[in-house]
Amino acid sequence: MSFAEVTCWSRFPLCLYDIDDLGAGVVFQAMKVHPQIWLSGLVLENPFHAPAA
């Protein structure tokens, strides 16, 4: 792997929530702050996103 390949990667933070530990209600509320979600290996626009006022 060359330096050029490494610098071209997209980087973004990934917040992980364990639904078994936190419960569905907490995870659903946490999802509202994220414009995109990762579901089953896909990055998707989050239909539940509620932008800050």
C-alpha positions as CSV (number, residue, x, y, z in Angstrom):
1,M,0.0,0.0,0.0
2,S,1.4,3.4,-1.0
3,F,1.2,6.7,0.9
4,A,-1.1,8.0,-1.8
5,E,-3.6,5.2,-1.1
6,V,-3.6,5.8,2.6
7,T,-4.1,9.5,2.3
8,C,-7.1,9.1,0.0
9,W,-9.2,7.1,2.5
10,S,-12.2,8.8,3.9
11,R,-12.2,9.1,7.7
12,F,-15.2,9.6,9.9
13,P,-16.0,8.8,13.5
14,L,-18.1,5.8,14.2
15,C,-20.3,5.7,17.3
16,L,-21.1,2.2,18.4
17,Y,-24.2,1.4,20.5
18,D,-25.0,-2.0,22.0
19,I,-28.8,-2.4,21.9
20,D,-28.5,-5.3,24.3
21,D,-26.7,-3.2,27.0
22,L,-28.6,0.1,26.5
23,G,-32.0,-0.9,25.3
24,A,-33.9,0.1,22.1
25,G,-35.2,3.4,23.5
26,V,-31.7,4.7,24.4
27,V,-30.2,3.7,21.0
28,F,-33.2,5.2,19.1
29,Q,-32.7,8.5,20.9
30,A,-28.9,8.4,20.2
31,M,-29.6,7.8,16.5
32,K,-31.4,11.1,16.2
33,V,-28.1,13.1,16.5
34,H,-26.4,11.3,13.6
35,P,-27.2,12.3,10.0
36,Q,-26.0,8.9,8.7
37,I,-26.1,5.4,10.2
38,W,-24.3,2.2,9.5
39,L,-26.7,-0.7,9.1
40,S,-25.8,-4.1,8.0
41,G,-22.5,-2.9,6.5
42,L,-24.1,0.0,4.6
43,V,-23.8,3.7,5.3
44,L,-27.3,5.2,5.0
45,E,-28.9,8.6,5.4
46,N,-30.7,8.5,8.8
47,P,-34.5,9.2,8.3
48,F,-34.7,9.8,12.1
49,H,-32.0,12.5,12.2
50,A,-33.2,15.6,14.1
51,P,-30.8,18.5,13.4
52,A,-30.0,20.8,16.3
53,A,-32.2,24.0,16.4
